Amino acid sequence: MASKLVEQVPRSDAAAVQLGYLVGASEKGAERTQGVGLELSRRLEQAIGIGGAPPARRAAYQRGLAAGKSSG
């Protein structure tokens, strides 16, 4: 799922929000775990790439990230 969202992010605010939510929720969940949870969270964070979300989608990604961290 994450790889499909990453492909769509350059063209879609909705995909950027969804990917951000997924990353945020995984970060929230990884706070209470070790090993697999932390590794999953790390890999999801890296999925967007070194530079992060494209400038045109950065705000949407950040909205999703914040929502995932708060309610994910």
N, C-alpha and C positions, 0 to 999 in steps of 0.2 A: 504494500500500500504506500509506504513512504516513498519508494522509488518512483511510483506513478505521480505522486503529488509533486515531487521535485521536478519532474519533467514538465508539469503543468504550471508551476509557479511563475515562470517568466511571462505567461499570458493571462494569468488568472488570480485576482485578489482572493477568490474563494479558496483556491488551492493553497495560497500562502497562509490564509487564516487556519485552514485545516492542518497544514503541516506544523505551523506554530503551535497550535493546540496540542497536537500529538507530542511534540518535543516538550512543551511545558508540562503536560500530564506525566510524561515519563520521568522528567526531572523531579516532580513532586513525589512520585512513587519511589524513585531511587533514593530519596532522602532516608527512607526507613529500611533499606536493604543494603546488601553488599553483593559483590560478585556479579552475577548475571544481570541484576537490575541496573547496577551502575554501568556495566558494559553496554547494555541496550540503550540507556540514556545517552552515553557518550557517542555511540554510533549514529543515533538519530540526530544529535546536535551536529555531527559532521556531514550529514546528508545534504544539507543546504549548500555546503561548500565553504571554502576558506573565507571568501569575501562576504558571506552571509547572503541574505535574500537580495535580489536585484533592487536597485534604488527605487524603482517604480512600485515595488511590492513590499518594501521594507516595513512600512506602517501597518499593512495588513498582517504581515508575519508577526510583528510585535504585539498586535491586538490578540492574535491567536495564542501566542506564547503566554501572555498575561492571563488570559482566560484559562488556559490549561493548567497553569501553576495555581490558580485560585480554586478552580472547581473540577479539575481533571482527576 
